[in-house]
Amino acid sequence: MEAASARLAEVVFVLGATGTGKSKLAIELSTRFSGEVINSDKIQVYQGMDVVTNKVTAEEESLVRHHLLNVVDDPDADFTADDFRHEVVRAVESIISQGKVPIIAGGSNSYIEALVDEDFRRKYQTCFFWLDVELTVLHTSVSRRVDRMVEGGLVEEVRTAFHPEGDYSRGIRRAIGVPEMDRYFRAEAHLEPAARAILLAEAIDEIKANTCKLTCSQRGKILKFRDHLRWAIHRLDATEVFLSNGAEAEEAWEALVLRPAEGIARRFLTHDRQPNAVGPVSMAEEAIITSAVPLVVGALGSPVE
């Protein structure tokens, strides 16, 4: 009887398109609920390319322990969904054995789908957060982020991995930001400065366009989880955060993302379903996080994750 009534261990997921703040939320929840973060970005498992793959900084990583970051040293290795599932379950068990909370965060939703099968659900209780940002707003933000990545050394970083015979269909070279630079690296030595600058600008524009396509694909996958697979997902609309700056952006993050997520996570982790125990989540906030939004793919298409 005791075994039958035993509670399953809890696992928290932070989903969202690239650039929506998944790592930030995962770290903040980890610091509040004694958690450790498990990376679910299939490119960030590889060593190197920290700028291109937008990995957490050393300072962020020092705040909480991160798993499945920089664990594959062969840039051409094929890290599959089966590899991901095996490594995540091992990390989850290790974290739980220490009395901590596994918080899985990242944008490779095809790998998340492969992980959360019937067997996984028999072993663990799950809580899904979806950081959502209106697509036109997000696309402006990720384009600016690409500019910051270029300023931060993206071109030089990718140049170290460039190989004329490199395979862009496997390993770390699949990362957006790597194949787009191929034409530039092949031609730069033979061009005048002005022509070289034009070719580089075209490569950067292509990186931006492909990143925007990826956000559409990622968002569509999350909607599939919610609407077709019927996963219970808490949607956190962070659009206002991206429309604000400075202190206003931080206030919006606190009100629209962190405070509602913290209240729902507390309720999930303590198994308290009483209305008065929800903590900082008000009825208005509950409406915000559970609201449905339409998918707008537009003309960018849907690339394979």
Disulfide bonds with the S-S distance in Angstrom:
none
